[in-house]
Amino acid sequence: MLRLLCVASATLLLVYWITLAIYRLWFHPLAKYPGPFLARITPVYALPIERF
């Protein structure tokens, strides 16, 4: 039962990330403006800038 719960949770998280990336790439109001691919789908691109 625990294994099934872990697999279901991981699958749900993966589907969430994919859905969020699709939204940010094509449906977000700012999607029409170009930029680096990683910056368009994740906030990871700004982490080194925000540290200092």
A tleap script that builds the chain and sets N, CA, C and O, in Angstrom:
source leaprc.protein.ff14SB
mol = sequence {
  NMET LEU ARG LEU LEU CYS VAL ALA SER ALA
  THR LEU LEU LEU VAL TYR TRP ILE THR LEU
  ALA ILE TYR ARG LEU TRP PHE HIE PRO LEU
  ALA LYS TYR PRO GLY PRO PHE LEU ALA ARG
  ILE THR PRO VAL TYR ALA LEU PRO ILE GLU
  ARG CPHE
}
set mol.1.N position { 0.820 -1.193 0.000 }
set mol.1.CA position { 0.000 0.000 0.000 }
set mol.1.C position { 0.870 1.266 0.000 }
set mol.1.O position { 0.577 2.238 -0.697 }
set mol.2.N position { 1.941 1.229 0.796 }
set mol.2.CA position { 2.832 2.383 0.864 }
set mol.2.C position { 3.528 2.621 -0.479 }
set mol.2.O position { 3.708 3.764 -0.899 }
set mol.3.N position { 3.915 1.534 -1.142 }
set mol.3.CA position { 4.567 1.671 -2.447 }
set mol.3.C position { 3.620 2.309 -3.456 }
set mol.3.O position { 4.033 3.165 -4.239 }
set mol.4.N position { 2.375 1.908 -3.443 }
set mol.4.CA position { 1.383 2.483 -4.347 }
set mol.4.C position { 1.193 3.972 -4.072 }
set mol.4.O position { 1.054 4.766 -5.002 }
set mol.5.N position { 1.188 4.346 -2.801 }
set mol.5.CA position { 1.052 5.752 -2.431 }
set mol.5.C position { 2.259 6.562 -2.903 }
set mol.5.O position { 2.105 7.685 -3.382 }
set mol.6.N position { 3.442 6.001 -2.771 }
set mol.6.CA position { 4.657 6.686 -3.227 }
set mol.6.C position { 4.666 6.863 -4.742 }
set mol.6.O position { 5.015 7.932 -5.243 }
set mol.7.N position { 4.288 5.834 -5.459 }
set mol.7.CA position { 4.238 5.911 -6.925 }
set mol.7.C position { 3.184 6.921 -7.364 }
set mol.7.O position { 3.423 7.704 -8.283 }
set mol.8.N position { 2.033 6.910 -6.722 }
set mol.8.CA position { 0.972 7.857 -7.072 }
set mol.8.C position { 1.398 9.287 -6.775 }
set mol.8.O position { 1.113 10.190 -7.562 }
set mol.9.N position { 2.071 9.505 -5.658 }
set mol.9.CA position { 2.540 10.847 -5.308 }
set mol.9.C position { 3.591 11.341 -6.294 }
set mol.9.O position { 3.552 12.494 -6.724 }
set mol.10.N position { 4.524 10.477 -6.650 }
set mol.10.CA position { 5.560 10.860 -7.606 }
set mol.10.C position { 4.960 11.156 -8.978 }
set mol.10.O position { 5.380 12.099 -9.649 }
set mol.11.N position { 3.995 10.366 -9.391 }
set mol.11.CA position { 3.329 10.585 -10.673 }
set mol.11.C position { 2.564 11.901 -10.665 }
set mol.11.O position { 2.604 12.651 -11.640 }
set mol.12.N position { 1.877 12.177 -9.586 }
set mol.12.CA position { 1.126 13.425 -9.474 }
set mol.12.C position { 2.057 14.632 -9.510 }
set mol.12.O position { 1.748 15.637 -10.150 }
set mol.13.N position { 3.185 14.536 -8.831 }
set mol.13.CA position { 4.156 15.622 -8.834 }
set mol.13.C position { 4.739 15.844 -10.229 }
set mol.13.O position { 4.904 16.985 -10.659 }
set mol.14.N position { 5.046 14.772 -10.925 }
set mol.14.CA position { 5.569 14.875 -12.287 }
set mol.14.C position { 4.548 15.501 -13.236 }
set mol.14.O position { 4.899 16.354 -14.052 }
set mol.15.N position { 3.307 15.087 -13.132 }
set mol.15.CA position { 2.242 15.662 -13.966 }
set mol.15.C position { 2.070 17.146 -13.651 }
set mol.15.O position { 1.848 17.948 -14.558 }
set mol.16.N position { 2.170 17.517 -12.383 }
set mol.16.CA position { 2.064 18.928 -11.995 }
set mol.16.C position { 3.182 19.747 -12.634 }
set mol.16.O position { 2.928 20.814 -13.193 }
set mol.17.N position { 4.428 19.250 -12.553 }
set mol.17.CA position { 5.556 19.981 -13.131 }
set mol.17.C position { 5.420 20.125 -14.640 }
set mol.17.O position { 5.707 21.190 -15.187 }
set mol.18.N position { 4.993 19.085 -15.310 }
set mol.18.CA position { 4.826 19.140 -16.761 }
set mol.18.C position { 3.713 20.114 -17.135 }
set mol.18.O position { 3.861 20.903 -18.068 }
set mol.19.N position { 2.610 20.058 -16.411 }
set mol.19.CA position { 1.498 20.971 -16.672 }
set mol.19.C position { 1.911 22.418 -16.430 }
set mol.19.O position { 1.551 23.301 -17.208 }
set mol.20.N position { 2.653 22.667 -15.372 }
set mol.20.CA position { 3.123 24.019 -15.074 }
set mol.20.C position { 4.074 24.524 -16.157 }
set mol.20.O position { 4.004 25.691 -16.544 }
set mol.21.N position { 4.955 23.664 -16.645 }
set mol.21.CA position { 5.879 24.062 -17.712 }
set mol.21.C position { 5.122 24.387 -18.997 }
set mol.21.O position { 5.446 25.363 -19.673 }
set mol.22.N position { 4.128 23.588 -19.337 }
set mol.22.CA position { 3.314 23.861 -20.527 }
set mol.22.C position { 2.574 25.183 -20.376 }
set mol.22.O position { 2.503 25.966 -21.323 }
set mol.23.N position { 2.030 25.431 -19.206 }
set mol.23.CA position { 1.334 26.704 -18.972 }
set mol.23.C position { 2.294 27.874 -19.135 }
set mol.23.O position { 1.974 28.858 -19.801 }
set mol.24.N position { 3.465 27.767 -18.530 }
set mol.24.CA position { 4.418 28.879 -18.598 }
set mol.24.C position { 4.947 29.103 -20.005 }
set mol.24.O position { 5.252 30.239 -20.368 }
set mol.25.N position { 5.064 28.052 -20.805 }
set mol.25.CA position { 5.601 28.198 -22.158 }
set mol.25.C position { 4.585 28.743 -23.151 }
set mol.25.O position { 4.951 29.519 -24.035 }
set mol.26.N position { 3.319 28.357 -23.028 }
set mol.26.CA position { 2.352 28.715 -24.063 }
set mol.26.C position { 1.155 29.536 -23.599 }
set mol.26.O position { 0.585 30.260 -24.415 }
set mol.27.N position { 0.749 29.465 -22.359 }
set mol.27.CA position { -0.497 30.108 -21.946 }
set mol.27.C position { -0.328 31.286 -20.992 }
set mol.27.O position { -1.295 32.014 -20.765 }
set mol.28.N position { 0.829 31.500 -20.439 }
set mol.28.CA position { 1.066 32.605 -19.514 }
set mol.28.C position { 1.044 33.918 -20.297 }
set mol.28.O position { 1.473 33.948 -21.451 }
set mol.29.N position { 0.554 35.000 -19.694 }
set mol.29.CA position { 0.511 36.284 -20.407 }
set mol.29.C position { 1.886 36.767 -20.890 }
set mol.29.O position { 1.964 37.496 -21.879 }
set mol.30.N position { 2.949 36.381 -20.221 }
set mol.30.CA position { 4.286 36.806 -20.636 }
set mol.30.C position { 4.968 35.816 -21.571 }
set mol.30.O position { 6.142 35.997 -21.895 }
set mol.31.N position { 4.276 34.788 -22.008 }
set mol.31.CA position { 4.878 33.751 -22.849 }
set mol.31.C position { 5.287 34.271 -24.224 }
set mol.31.O position { 6.135 33.668 -24.881 }
set mol.32.N position { 4.706 35.365 -24.663 }
set mol.32.CA position { 5.037 35.869 -25.996 }
set mol.32.C position { 6.387 36.589 -26.037 }
set mol.32.O position { 6.896 36.879 -27.120 }
set mol.33.N position { 6.971 36.881 -24.875 }
set mol.33.CA position { 8.269 37.543 -24.828 }
set mol.33.C position { 9.374 36.492 -24.778 }
set mol.33.O position { 9.301 35.561 -23.977 }
set mol.34.N position { 10.395 36.628 -25.622 }
set mol.34.CA position { 11.451 35.614 -25.663 }
set mol.34.C position { 12.352 35.688 -24.431 }
set mol.34.O position { 12.397 36.694 -23.723 }
set mol.35.N position { 13.040 34.628 -24.211 }
set mol.35.CA position { 13.982 34.561 -23.097 }
set mol.35.C position { 14.625 33.193 -23.059 }
set mol.35.O position { 14.253 32.309 -23.830 }
set mol.36.N position { 15.582 33.010 -22.174 }
set mol.36.CA position { 16.220 31.697 -22.048 }
set mol.36.C position { 15.195 30.634 -21.669 }
set mol.36.O position { 14.277 30.895 -20.891 }
set mol.37.N position { 15.355 29.438 -22.223 }
set mol.37.CA position { 14.382 28.372 -22.009 }
set mol.37.C position { 14.223 28.041 -20.533 }
set mol.37.O position { 13.099 27.925 -20.044 }
set mol.38.N position { 15.326 27.888 -19.820 }
set mol.38.CA position { 15.252 27.534 -18.404 }
set mol.38.C position { 14.559 28.628 -17.599 }
set mol.38.O position { 13.823 28.330 -16.659 }
set mol.39.N position { 14.783 29.871 -17.953 }
set mol.39.CA position { 14.143 30.975 -17.245 }
set mol.39.C position { 12.650 31.041 -17.539 }
set mol.39.O position { 11.886 31.565 -16.728 }
set mol.40.N position { 12.225 30.523 -18.674 }
set mol.40.CA position { 10.808 30.572 -19.022 }
set mol.40.C position { 9.986 29.534 -18.283 }
set mol.40.O position { 8.780 29.715 -18.119 }
set mol.41.N position { 10.611 28.440 -17.829 }
set mol.41.CA position { 9.813 27.393 -17.190 }
set mol.41.C position { 10.100 27.201 -15.707 }
set mol.41.O position { 9.295 26.581 -15.013 }
set mol.42.N position { 11.227 27.715 -15.193 }
set mol.42.CA position { 11.547 27.517 -13.780 }
set mol.42.C position { 12.099 28.796 -13.166 }
set mol.42.O position { 12.609 29.654 -13.886 }
set mol.43.N position { 12.007 28.935 -11.852 }
set mol.43.CA position { 12.652 30.069 -11.179 }
set mol.43.C position { 14.124 29.797 -10.865 }
set mol.43.O position { 14.779 30.642 -10.254 }
set mol.44.N position { 14.660 28.644 -11.267 }
set mol.44.CA position { 16.038 28.262 -10.965 }
set mol.44.C position { 17.026 29.227 -11.616 }
set mol.44.O position { 18.107 29.464 -11.076 }
set mol.45.N position { 16.668 29.776 -12.752 }
set mol.45.CA position { 17.553 30.661 -13.502 }
set mol.45.C position { 17.937 31.896 -12.688 }
set mol.45.O position { 19.041 32.415 -12.859 }
set mol.46.N position { 17.068 32.376 -11.815 }
set mol.46.CA position { 17.310 33.600 -11.048 }
set mol.46.C position { 17.996 33.349 -9.714 }
set mol.46.O position { 18.350 34.315 -9.038 }
set mol.47.N position { 18.199 32.125 -9.308 }
set mol.47.CA position { 18.781 31.847 -7.994 }
set mol.47.C position { 20.164 32.459 -7.789 }
set mol.47.O position { 20.383 33.071 -6.743 }
set mol.48.N position { 21.112 32.333 -8.720 }
set mol.48.CA position { 22.421 32.953 -8.478 }
set mol.48.C position { 22.340 34.473 -8.381 }
set mol.48.O position { 23.138 35.078 -7.665 }
set mol.49.N position { 21.423 35.089 -9.061 }
set mol.49.CA position { 21.272 36.541 -9.037 }
set mol.49.C position { 20.696 37.001 -7.703 }
set mol.49.O position { 21.102 38.042 -7.186 }
set mol.50.N position { 19.766 36.253 -7.143 }
set mol.50.CA position { 19.100 36.655 -5.913 }
set mol.50.C position { 19.951 36.428 -4.672 }
set mol.50.O position { 19.644 36.978 -3.615 }
set mol.51.N position { 20.995 35.645 -4.770 }
set mol.51.CA position { 21.809 35.356 -3.594 }
set mol.51.C position { 22.651 36.540 -3.162 }
set mol.51.O position { 22.906 36.702 -1.969 }
set mol.52.N position { 23.086 37.365 -4.086 }
set mol.52.CA position { 23.994 38.461 -3.747 }
set mol.52.C position { 23.309 39.785 -3.781 }
set mol.52.O position { 23.937 40.811 -3.519 }
savepdb mol mol.pdb
quit
